[in-house]
Amino acid sequence: MQNLAFMGTNVSQGLGRGVVIATGKKTELGKTSHLLQVKPHQTESQKGIASFGMFLFRIILIFSLGIFLFLAIFKHDWIESLLFALAIAVGISPELLPVIITINLSKGAQKMSKKHVIVKRLMSIEDLGNTDVLCTDKTGTLTAGNIALKDYFDFNKNKNQEILKYSLLCNIFTISKNITGNPLDEAILYFAKKNHLTKLTSGYKIIDSLSFDFIRRRMSVIVEKKSQRLLICKGAVEETLKICRQVIL
């Protein structure tokens, strides 16, 4: 399992080449698909209905058996007694009970649909009604889970386009086109495109780059413009300051 990336994994740092060794259900993620085919457990409502149905069955069985024995003993007609007992059993059986339960649950689903709640399993309505605490993940609905760049400035709180220019040059999207990169780099590039500031990097050529890793904790890129080369480094503050001889604020 070493050096393997699972299907559906998002690579947010670094560059590399992947070789597909399995597809579909043969992948590690695909092997878990059988878990979705497992029969769901009974809800409390279903357990209650099953228990009530078994209780009614016992009552009907005892009642019908008692009538059969009573008539058979006193009338001495076993066939007629059996037919009468079976008729009584069928007559007192609640045949409309499943229909009544389904109608009631459907009414509940209809009321919930008016509140913009779609119920896929009717039996889950009662379980939802018995829930005291419901924990949900709202990422992707109320929140998007994305990083957004609102503004940029230097240590003196001055709006300096040099900061944005260096951020665009030392950016995984600038180095390698059309790949998934760091969410922060993506936010910087989106901000520049939205405000028509991508022209800040015009004339620069990427000479070499060193991707971010969790040992160095920084990313470096060498760019060239008009025969002048510049090394731009981006990363954790403490790691970056360790390699600096001078800091200008």
C-alpha positions as CSV (number, residue, x, y, z in Angstrom):
1,M,0.0,0.0,0.0
2,Q,3.0,2.3,0.0
3,N,3.4,5.0,-2.6
4,L,-0.2,4.5,-3.8
5,A,-2.7,7.3,-4.3
6,F,-6.3,6.2,-4.0
7,M,-8.9,7.0,-6.7
8,G,-10.6,10.3,-5.9
9,T,-7.6,11.7,-4.0
10,N,-6.9,15.4,-4.6
11,V,-3.2,16.3,-4.9
12,S,-2.8,19.8,-3.4
13,Q,1.0,20.0,-3.3
14,G,3.9,19.0,-5.5
15,L,4.3,17.6,-9.0
16,G,4.5,14.0,-10.2
17,R,3.4,11.4,-12.7
18,G,0.9,8.7,-11.8
19,V,0.5,5.2,-13.2
20,V,-3.0,3.6,-13.1
21,I,-2.7,0.0,-11.8
22,A,-6.4,-0.7,-11.3
23,T,-9.8,0.7,-12.3
24,G,-13.4,0.4,-11.3
25,K,-14.2,-2.1,-8.5
26,K,-10.6,-3.4,-8.6
27,T,-9.4,-0.2,-6.9
28,E,-9.2,0.0,-3.1
29,L,-12.0,2.6,-3.1
30,G,-14.0,0.4,-5.5
31,K,-13.7,-2.6,-3.2
32,T,-15.8,-0.7,-0.6
33,S,-18.7,-0.4,-3.0
34,H,-20.2,-3.6,-1.6
35,L,-20.8,-1.8,1.6
36,L,-23.5,0.3,-0.1
37,Q,-25.3,-2.9,-1.1
38,V,-25.7,-4.1,2.5
39,K,-29.3,-4.3,3.6
40,P,-30.0,-1.3,5.9
41,H,-30.9,-2.0,9.5
42,Q,-34.5,-1.8,10.6
43,T,-35.6,1.5,12.0
44,E,-37.3,1.8,15.4
45,S,-40.6,2.3,13.5
46,Q,-40.1,-0.9,11.5
47,K,-39.2,-2.8,14.7
48,G,-42.3,-1.5,16.4
49,I,-44.5,-2.5,13.5
50,A,-43.0,-6.0,13.3
51,S,-43.4,-6.5,17.0
52,F,-47.1,-5.3,16.8
53,G,-47.7,-7.6,13.9
54,M,-46.3,-10.6,15.8
55,F,-48.5,-9.7,18.7
56,L,-51.6,-9.7,16.5
57,F,-50.6,-13.0,14.9
58,R,-50.4,-14.6,18.3
59,I,-53.7,-13.3,19.4
60,I,-55.4,-14.4,16.1
61,L,-53.7,-17.8,16.4
62,I,-54.8,-18.4,19.9
63,F,-58.3,-17.1,19.3
64,S,-58.8,-19.1,16.1
65,L,-57.4,-22.3,17.7
66,G,-59.7,-21.8,20.7
67,I,-62.8,-21.4,18.4
68,F,-61.7,-24.5,16.4
69,L,-61.3,-26.7,19.4
70,F,-64.6,-25.4,21.0
71,L,-66.7,-26.1,17.9
72,A,-64.9,-29.4,17.1
73,I,-65.6,-30.7,20.6
74,F,-69.2,-29.7,20.9
75,K,-70.4,-30.0,17.3
76,H,-68.2,-33.0,16.4
77,D,-67.7,-31.6,12.9
78,W,-64.0,-31.1,12.4
79,I,-64.1,-29.8,8.8
80,E,-66.8,-27.2,9.4
81,S,-65.0,-26.1,12.6
82,L,-61.7,-25.7,10.8
83,L,-63.3,-23.6,8.0
84,F,-65.1,-21.4,10.5
85,A,-61.9,-20.8,12.5
86,L,-60.0,-19.9,9.3
87,A,-62.8,-17.5,8.3
88,I,-62.6,-15.9,11.7
89,A,-58.8,-15.6,11.5
90,V,-59.0,-13.9,8.1
91,G,-61.9,-11.6,9.2
92,I,-60.1,-10.2,12.3
93,S,-56.7,-9.8,10.5
94,P,-55.9,-6.1,10.0
95,E,-55.4,-6.2,6.3
96,L,-55.5,-2.5,5.9
97,L,-52.8,-1.9,8.5
98,P,-49.9,-1.6,6.0
99,V,-52.0,0.8,3.9
100,I,-52.9,3.0,6.9
101,I,-49.2,3.2,7.9
102,T,-48.1,4.0,4.4
103,I,-50.7,6.8,4.1
104,N,-49.7,8.3,7.4
105,L,-46.1,8.3,6.5
106,S,-46.8,9.7,3.1
107,K,-48.8,12.6,4.8
108,G,-45.7,13.3,6.9
109,A,-43.5,13.3,3.8
110,Q,-45.8,15.7,2.1
111,K,-45.7,18.1,5.0
112,M,-41.9,17.9,5.1
113,S,-41.7,18.6,1.4
114,K,-43.5,21.9,1.9
115,K,-40.5,22.8,4.2
116,H,-38.1,21.8,1.4
117,V,-37.2,18.4,2.9
118,I,-37.1,15.5,0.5
119,V,-37.7,12.1,2.2
120,K,-36.4,9.1,0.3
121,R,-37.3,6.4,2.9
122,L,-40.7,6.9,4.5
123,M,-39.7,4.8,7.5
124,S,-37.1,7.4,8.4
125,I,-39.7,10.0,9.2
126,E,-40.4,8.7,12.6
127,D,-36.7,8.3,13.4
128,L,-36.2,11.9,12.4
129,G,-39.1,12.9,14.7
130,N,-37.5,11.1,17.6
131,T,-34.1,12.7,17.1
132,D,-33.0,15.2,19.8
133,V,-29.6,16.2,18.3
134,L,-28.8,16.2,14.6
135,C,-25.2,16.8,13.5
136,T,-24.6,17.7,9.9
137,D,-21.7,18.9,7.7
138,K,-22.8,22.1,5.9
139,T,-19.6,22.3,3.7
140,G,-20.7,22.6,0.1
141,T,-24.2,23.9,1.0
142,L,-24.0,26.9,3.3
143,T,-20.2,27.1,3.0
144,A,-18.0,26.3,0.0
145,G,-14.8,25.4,1.8
146,N,-12.7,27.5,-0.6
147,I,-9.9,30.0,0.2
148,A,-10.5,33.5,-1.2
149,L,-8.0,36.4,-1.4
150,K,-9.6,39.7,-0.4
151,D,-6.6,42.1,-0.5
152,Y,-2.8,42.3,-0.4
153,F,-0.4,44.7,1.4
154,D,3.2,44.8,2.7
155,F,4.4,44.9,6.3
156,N,3.7,48.6,6.4
157,K,0.1,47.9,5.4
158,N,0.7,49.6,2.1
159,K,-1.0,48.2,-1.0
160,N,2.1,47.0,-3.0
161,Q,1.6,45.3,-6.4
162,E,5.1,43.8,-6.0
163,I,3.7,41.5,-3.4
164,L,1.0,40.3,-5.7
165,K,3.5,40.0,-8.6
166,Y,5.8,37.8,-6.7
167,S,2.9,35.7,-5.4
168,L,1.8,35.1,-9.0
169,L,5.3,34.2,-10.1
170,C,5.9,31.8,-7.2
171,N,2.6,30.0,-8.0
172,I,2.1,26.4,-8.9
173,F,-0.4,27.4,-11.6
174,T,2.1,29.7,-13.2
175,I,4.8,27.0,-13.2
176,S,2.6,24.1,-14.5
177,K,-0.5,24.9,-16.5
178,N,-3.9,23.2,-16.1
179,I,-3.2,21.2,-12.9
180,T,-4.7,21.1,-9.5
181,G,-2.5,23.1,-7.1
182,N,-2.4,24.6,-3.7
183,P,-5.7,26.2,-2.7
184,L,-3.8,29.4,-1.7
185,D,-2.2,29.6,-5.1
186,E,-5.5,29.1,-6.7
187,A,-7.0,31.9,-4.6
188,I,-4.2,34.3,-5.6
189,L,-4.6,33.5,-9.3
190,Y,-8.3,33.9,-9.2
191,F,-8.0,37.3,-7.5
192,A,-5.5,38.4,-10.2
193,K,-7.8,37.3,-13.0
194,K,-10.8,38.8,-11.4
195,N,-9.1,42.2,-11.1
196,H,-7.2,42.0,-14.4
197,L,-3.8,42.0,-12.8
198,T,-2.3,38.9,-14.5
199,K,-0.3,41.3,-16.7
200,L,2.0,41.9,-13.8
201,T,3.9,38.8,-14.7
202,S,4.2,39.6,-18.4
203,G,7.8,39.4,-19.7
204,Y,8.9,37.0,-17.0
205,K,10.2,33.5,-17.9
206,I,10.3,30.5,-15.5
207,I,13.9,29.2,-15.4
208,D,13.6,26.6,-12.6
209,S,11.4,25.8,-9.7
210,L,11.5,23.7,-6.5
211,S,8.1,22.6,-5.3
212,F,6.9,22.9,-1.7
213,D,7.6,20.0,0.6
214,F,7.0,19.5,4.3
215,I,10.7,19.3,5.1
216,R,11.8,22.6,3.6
217,R,8.4,24.1,4.1
218,R,8.9,26.5,1.3
219,M,8.6,26.8,-2.4
220,S,11.2,28.5,-4.7
221,V,11.2,29.7,-8.3
222,I,13.8,31.4,-10.5
223,V,12.4,33.8,-13.1
224,E,14.2,35.8,-15.7
225,K,13.3,39.1,-17.4
226,K,15.5,41.2,-19.6
227,S,18.5,38.9,-18.8
228,Q,18.1,39.5,-15.1
229,R,17.3,36.6,-12.9
230,L,15.4,36.7,-9.6
231,L,14.9,34.0,-7.0
232,I,11.5,34.1,-5.3
233,C,10.8,32.0,-2.2
234,K,7.5,31.4,-0.5
235,G,6.8,29.4,2.6
236,A,6.6,29.2,6.4
237,V,7.8,32.4,8.0
238,E,10.2,30.8,10.5
239,E,11.8,28.5,7.8
240,T,12.2,31.4,5.4
241,L,13.8,33.7,7.9
242,K,16.4,31.1,8.8
243,I,17.9,31.3,5.3
244,C,17.8,35.2,5.2
245,R,20.9,37.3,5.9
246,Q,18.9,40.5,5.9
247,V,15.2,41.3,6.3
248,I,13.8,44.6,4.9
249,L,10.4,45.7,6.2
